[in-house]
Amino acid sequence: MTSEQQRILELEDKNLRLELMNRTLIQENQQLKSEVFELKTLVTKLINEVETLKHRKNSRNSSVPPSKDENRPKKNQSLRTSSGKKPGGQQGHKGNTLRMTENPDTILDHKPCYCNHCGAGIAETSLVLKSRRQVLDIPPIRPHYTEHRSYQGTCSCGQTTTASFPAGVNSPISYGPNIESLVAYMHARQYIPYERAAEYFKDVHNVNISQAGINNIIERFSLKASRAYELIIEKVQNSLVVGGDETGTRINGKKGWFWGWQTPNLTYVVYDKNRGKSAIDANFPQGFPNSVLVHDCWSSYFSTPAKSHQLCTSHLLRELNFFIERYKSLWAKNFRQIIHDALDLKRKLTPSQYNNPINQRTIVESKLDKLLHTYIPYKMKEVRTFQKRIVKNRDFLFSFLYDPWVPPDNNASERAIRNVKVKTKISGQFKSAEGAQRYAIIRSITDTCLKNFQPVLPAFLTIAKLQPE
């Protein structure tokens, strides 16, 4: 074999090795490209997940309750802005000081018998009142028993007549209206559990009441309160402005709902197992034909007949805050500013101005209409959905700018049923639907008293003295 042939063989062998190496590198390159693509896809997915987790909805930027927050985020961001005032009582604030009475129950005179300087006796006739001090206390509490005795007499005709016991005195021994009203007060106003209420009556009043006895008292009291409860719903039905809200609760381990309907002077709370329109129809079958209904965007409210509606701007602002945090949305910022402009205008308007043309109101409305027709990128899916919802309910966003009695938010309705959460946190879940409804009846009267600046316990005492219907 010549040297030339040998060289050709070596080159062919080298070329073969290079071809094999090249094929291996191509395969490795394809594999690396595939891995890089997968890693990029994974990184993009993880980035989106991080952004979602970092800016997910919570109690600070949406209507999600604080109990649903994960890892308990920082304190709820209030929608209110700083007033610039210092904490504490403001200029002109009326103080509340413990004052002496002119008619004390007990007077104790402290008189000197001798002189502190020379020791000589001091005549009674020389004494003059120097100063007074009073100590306010409550007398020792003890149970008061009233015995009713029914007598029987025989007439000359030979027939006997027996005196009847007063209404409400139906058993050998029963609890009186003071105890009954106090039990209801502790149940619906102070949210005290049955066990602790029984302990209170034993320790403070020396009265033994079992938990079953407390339950019976609450049942009896709610029956007596039913007429007042019916009057409340009648007045709410005929009010010009009505706010509605609902909150979930546990009834013996199952989901249930408390509904609250309120005006500035009335609160009607009712329990229902449903959150749908059937719950509204059961209490207001005619809807609210003469009322502006203030609420969030829950569909059941929109399907309820009403003269008009007003969306809760506080709910909208929380949603907009979420969009600003999550998407850095300029559209959401502009919408938020429009709502703030409308709220500022509401604070400035006097009742006589609402029926007149208002330039600022026209400007706010035109800004809103322009914004609602602004394009939002498809990647901001939640913002686009929100925009569609607002467009659909456009006429109900600024009803409060056309009626002095319509509030811009539904905060009062939320306050009317927030007590349900406090009650269940302190006392635990309700054990029956009947028990939940009894609480709703008593709480309706409680909140109505508070709105009208009436003390709750005396009102309960008046009810306790009634006879069940």
Protein Blocks (a to p, Z undefined) as FASTA:
>chain_A
ZZklmmmmmmmmmmmmmmmmmmmmmmmmmmmmmmmmmmmmmmmmmmmmmmmmmmcccfkl
mcbdfklpghiiaddddfbdcehiaedjdehiacddddddfbdfbdcddddfbdfklopa
cdfklpccfbdcddddddddddddddddddddddfkopacdddddehiabfbdcdfklmm
mmmmmmmmnopafklmmmmmmmmnopacdfklmmmmmmmmmmmmmmmmmmmmmmmmmpmb
dcdddddddeehiacdddddddfkbccddddfbfbfklmmmmmmnlpmkbccdddfbfkl
mmpccfbdcddfklmmmmmmmmmmmnopaklmmmmmmmmmmmmmmmmpcfklmmpccfkl
mmmmmmmmmmmmpccdfklmmlmmmmmmmmmmmmmmmmmmmofklcfbfklmmmmmmmmm
mmmmmnopafbfklmmmmmmmmmmmmmmmmnopafklmmmmmmmpccZZ
